[in-house]
């Protein structure tokens, strides 16, 4: 068992679909999700910032922190939690890569602080 038996992973992209920054925007069910690569590992977060809906995939990145391009709210792509804005968070989605196929869990999860 790999600990992921309760997740339903769906194919959303291929590694070749990532841009030069290691990012892509994909559809998971009814949600748009930003794929973000950090140190060779992919993370998936909701595309719309919870503050004003800014496109997270277009924001600046500093290590594991991804910044909304509208008002620079920061979110840790590993946890979804903002280290700078108390109580703010984005949904995160489990990701796995099989071969060159990127798969994201269809069920979203919000981290508990």
C-alpha positions, -999 to 999 in steps of 0.1 A, spaced: 0 0 0 13 34 -9 -10 55 13 -29 68 -17 -55 42 -20 -83 66 -10 -74 91 -37 -87 91 -73 -59 103 -95 -67 116 -130 -43 124 -158 -42 162 -163 -10 169 -183 24 157 -194 58 169 -181 63 185 -215 33 207 -209 51 226 -181 64 260 -191 100 271 -186 93 279 -149 78 244 -144 42 255 -143 9 248 -160 -28 254 -154 -50 223 -156 -86 214 -150 -95 190 -122 -132 184 -121 -148 218 -120 -117 236 -106 -87 252 -123 -55 241 -107 -20 255 -109 9 230 -112 40 244 -97 74 228 -96 98 233 -67 132 216 -66 120 190 -92 88 181 -73 53 191 -85 27 206 -64 -9 215 -72 -28 245 -57 -61 262 -66 -55 286 -94 -76 315 -80 -62 334 -50 -88 334 -22 -84 372 -17 -93 386 -51 -91 356 -75 -57 364 -89 -41 337 -111 -17 320 -88 2 304 -117 13 339 -128 27 349 -95 63 352 -84 79 322 -66 105 321 -39 113 285 -30 80 269 -18 62 303 -16 40 313 -45 28 349 -45 -5 361 -59 3 386 -87 -25 410 -77 -16 418 -41 14 395 -33 -3 373 -8 21 343 -3 11 307 0 32 276 7 26 252 -22 33 222 1 6 231 26 -16 258 10 -12 279 41 -1 316 39 28 324 63 21 361 59 -17 364 60 -32 346 91 -61 323 82 -56 326 44 -50 294 25 -54 278 -9 -66 243 -17 -39 218 -24 -42 186 -44 -21 155 -42 1 150 -73 19 121 -88 39 115 -120 39 82 -138 63 82 -167 58 116 -181 21 118 -172 11 142 -144 -19 130 -123 -38 150 -97 -62 136 -71 -98 145 -81 -107 151 -45 -93 184 -31 -82 188 4 -76 219 26 -48 216 51 -56 219 88 -33 242 106 
